[in-house]
Amino acid sequence: MYARALVEHLFKTLSSASGITITSVVAVALLGMTALLMPRADRHHLRIPVGFLIAHLVLRGLEFLFEEGSAMRKAVGIVGLAALLVCIGRTSVLLVLDVILGRRLDRQLPKIIRDIIQGVVYFVLLLALLRQLGLEPGQLLTTSALLTAVIGLSLQDTLGNLIAGLSVQIQRPFSVGDWIQFDADPKNIGRVVESNWRATTILTLDEIEVVVPNGALAKAALRVYTRPSRVVRRNIFVTASYDVEPGKVHQIILDAVKDAPGVLKEPPPTVVTNNFADSAIEYWLRIFIEQFPRRDIIDGGVRDRIWYAFKRNGISIPFPHRVVHMHTDSVETRERAELERTEDRNRALRDIHFLKVIGDDQRRELASRASTRLFSRGETIVRQGEDSAELFLILRGETAVVLQTNGVEKEITRLGPGKFFGEMALLTGERRKATVKALHDCELLVIDHNAFKSVLDEQPEVVEALSRVLAERQIQLDEHAASLSGDALATVVQRESSQLLGKIKRLFKLS
């Protein structure tokens, strides 16, 4: 009741000539103070209150053209008073929100909050002005149930967007300048340029403004690409032929994008073998960027680099197609190809010292029965303690020999091309004494138990020579035994050779 009486007293005062003059002076003072304190770049907001102040002064001058007490003079006075109140209300909001709170918060309030505060101020001034005219706003709304229903239905969507806009501003899932996506269509990815009480405006890469109602935005699953940081991961998929080892493709792709424009070094790019498709292997490249507006240009530059890198290394990018090759495959052609493979393997087996005791024909037979295996970086070739009977010769790559003691792994040595391991497992059936892992992509020549048994069945007399060569190799690896000389060393070699001979004969079932 006290506030109502105060408002009525204020409007009675404003209705007088002296009251309007004082209020006009107050309006001018508020405008001057706001213009003085407001940053120069924001002073264009004062155009509206200045315009209403000028309209008030013009209407006040026109008021004297009509007779005292006439309805026209009263109407012009009311309109002029309304213009003066709008000027004061708008200027006060600018002074409080932009100047005072803006400096304390070091940033402006969201536009939707500013619009709501401004609307509340205008609404209060309107109610007071209606009361001054002798109209009761509450009675106007309650006198007609139909009018109330019509207003409620017409404002349903507007109020929904208003409440949704408030919730968006309170939660602040995004701000002006952020890049967001509000539906599944990638064309609707854009930068937020404005968020008001009704809708949010997004500017896409096509320079098209998309106005999204706040109600729809509050229900959508938003993707904010510039939060929690401006670093965003991009996914690029590329295919390569099945003929190329995945490890090699990984390295070529990473080398190609290492210095690509826009690609961050931290976090580093990574490649994953993603899928075995019908005509190619699909690789998944993950890169990180922070220039999200240039994402398409960066992705395109990365794809260009991968194409050139593949071209330099002779890697094709297959596409779904069917090719029918017509050629004549004679018996002579197949035999010639097989002979070339056997000779390549035979040359490699010549470097294994304990195989020099067998004849050339037997070694060539062993080469024909051998096979090749590929291992990628980090794969375990053999594991300590496992039961297997295979000899491995390294044709390409490098391996690490790791010994596990009391649960702790220790690297003993590394083996490169031309080196071999697993001879004791092949000839005596002993369990693996160490773990061997591939340090890089490796190609290994493998001789299994059955292949070597076929050689011993044809040439059983080499067993004793094999046992002696293996014994000498074992003595060389034993630091204590290697320090012996003369008869003592010969005795140790003989003892070890006899033990190995017995194991070999039992494993291969030789008499």
Secondary structure, DSSP 8 states (H G I E B T S, - for coil): -HHHHHHHHHHHHHHSHHHHHHHHHHHHHHHHHHHHHS-GGGGGGGHHHHHHHHHHHHHHHHHTTS-TT-HHHHHHHHHHHHHHHHHHHHHHHIIIIIIIIHHHHTS---HHHHHHHHHHHHHHHHHHHHHHTT--HHHHHHS-HHHHHHHHHHTHHHHHHHHHHHHHHHH-S--TT-EEE-SS-GGG-EEEEEE-SSEEEEEETTS-EEEEEHHHHHHS--EETTSS-S-EEEEEEEEE-TTS-HHHHHHHHHHHTTT-TT--SSS--EEEEEEE-SSSEEEEEEEEES-GGGHHHHHHHHHHHHHHHHHHTT-----S----------HHHHHHHHHHHHHHHHHHHTT-GGGGGS-HHHHHHHHHH-EEEEE-TT-EEE-TT----EEEEEEES-EEEEEEETTEEEEEEEE-TT-EE-HHHHHH----SSEEEESS-EEEEEEEHHHHHHHHHH-TTHHHHHHHHHHHHHHHH-HHHHT--THHHHHHHHHHHHHHHHHHHHHHT--
